[in-house]
Amino acid sequence: MLQQKMPKQSTTKLYLNPSKVRPSGKTDFKKLAAMTDEEIRARRTGDSNLPEIDWDAAEIEIAEPIVKTAVSIRLDSDVIEFFKDAGKGYQTRINQILRSYMEHQQKKTG
């Protein structure tokens, strides 16, 4: 029997200390900071990668940044190769799976 996935609701997370969140990608943040709101709106118009956000309909969750802790863990070699084969970010994917499992267990006991 196939189980259908329910569509995921979009959630925007606002971090309490965004200055500690490192920007990723190739954005020129100095150039962006120098632009006016109108210049930014004009640039993003028509860009399908930057859809307009309906803030009235958005579900906003204010979240504390989660501090990462470096650990040493022994994993089966085929397990680690599976995640590494998917490309860059394999540690993040492992963390996401562990978080999902943790949250599921917490819901069962909670």
C-alpha positions as CSV (number, residue, x, y, z in Angstrom):
1,M,0.0,0.0,0.0
2,L,1.5,3.4,-1.0
3,Q,1.3,6.2,1.4
4,Q,0.9,9.7,0.0
5,K,2.9,12.5,1.5
6,M,0.9,15.4,2.8
7,P,2.1,18.7,1.2
8,K,4.4,20.5,3.6
9,Q,3.2,23.9,4.8
10,S,5.7,26.6,4.3
11,T,7.1,28.1,7.4
12,T,9.4,31.1,7.7
13,K,11.8,31.0,10.6
14,L,13.1,34.2,12.0
15,Y,16.2,33.8,14.1
16,L,16.7,36.0,17.2
17,N,20.4,36.6,16.4
18,P,20.7,36.7,12.6
19,S,24.1,38.3,12.7
20,K,25.6,34.9,13.8
21,V,24.0,33.1,10.8
22,R,26.6,32.9,8.1
23,P,25.2,33.8,4.6
24,S,25.6,31.2,2.0
25,G,25.8,31.4,-1.8
26,K,27.3,34.1,-4.0
27,T,25.3,37.1,-2.9
28,D,27.2,40.3,-2.7
29,F,25.8,41.5,0.6
30,K,27.8,44.9,0.5
31,K,26.2,45.7,-2.9
32,L,22.8,44.6,-1.6
33,A,23.0,46.7,1.5
34,A,23.8,49.8,-0.6
35,M,20.6,49.3,-2.8
36,T,17.3,51.0,-2.0
37,D,14.1,48.9,-1.5
38,E,12.9,50.1,-4.8
39,E,16.0,48.9,-6.6
40,I,15.7,45.6,-5.0
41,R,12.0,45.3,-5.9
42,A,12.8,46.2,-9.5
43,R,15.6,43.6,-9.7
44,R,13.4,40.8,-8.3
45,T,10.4,41.5,-10.5
46,G,9.8,38.6,-12.9
47,D,12.5,36.4,-11.2
48,S,10.8,33.0,-10.7
49,N,13.5,32.2,-8.1
50,L,12.3,35.0,-5.9
51,P,8.5,34.8,-5.6
52,E,6.6,37.4,-3.7
53,I,5.9,36.5,-0.1
54,D,2.4,36.9,1.2
55,W,3.3,37.9,4.7
56,D,-0.4,38.1,5.8
57,A,-0.7,34.4,4.9
58,A,2.7,33.3,6.1
59,E,3.1,31.2,9.2
60,I,6.0,32.7,11.1
61,E,7.9,30.8,13.8
62,I,10.4,32.7,15.9
63,A,13.2,30.2,16.7
64,E,16.4,30.4,18.7
65,P,19.4,29.3,16.5
66,I,20.4,25.8,17.3
67,V,24.0,25.5,18.4
68,K,25.8,22.7,16.7
69,T,28.2,20.5,18.7
70,A,31.1,18.7,17.1
71,V,31.0,15.0,17.9
72,S,32.8,11.9,16.9
73,I,30.5,9.1,15.9
74,R,31.2,5.7,14.4
75,L,28.9,4.8,11.5
76,D,28.9,1.8,9.2
77,S,31.0,2.5,6.1
78,D,28.1,1.8,3.7
79,V,25.9,4.3,5.6
80,I,28.4,7.1,5.4
81,E,29.2,6.4,1.8
82,F,25.4,6.5,1.0
83,F,25.2,10.1,2.4
84,K,28.5,11.2,0.9
85,D,27.5,10.0,-2.5
86,A,24.6,12.4,-2.5
87,G,27.1,15.3,-2.5
88,K,28.0,18.2,-0.4
89,G,26.0,18.6,2.8
90,Y,26.0,15.0,3.9
91,Q,26.4,15.9,7.6
92,T,23.5,18.3,7.3
93,R,21.3,15.5,5.8
94,I,22.3,13.1,8.6
95,N,21.5,15.8,11.2
96,Q,18.1,16.4,9.5
97,I,17.2,12.7,9.6
98,L,18.3,12.4,13.3
99,R,16.2,15.5,14.1
100,S,13.2,14.1,12.4
101,Y,13.6,10.8,14.3
102,M,14.0,12.7,17.6
103,E,10.9,14.9,17.0
104,H,8.9,11.8,16.1
105,Q,9.9,10.1,19.3
106,Q,9.1,13.2,21.3
107,K,5.6,13.4,19.8
108,K,5.0,9.7,20.7
109,T,6.0,10.2,24.3
110,G,4.8,13.8,24.7
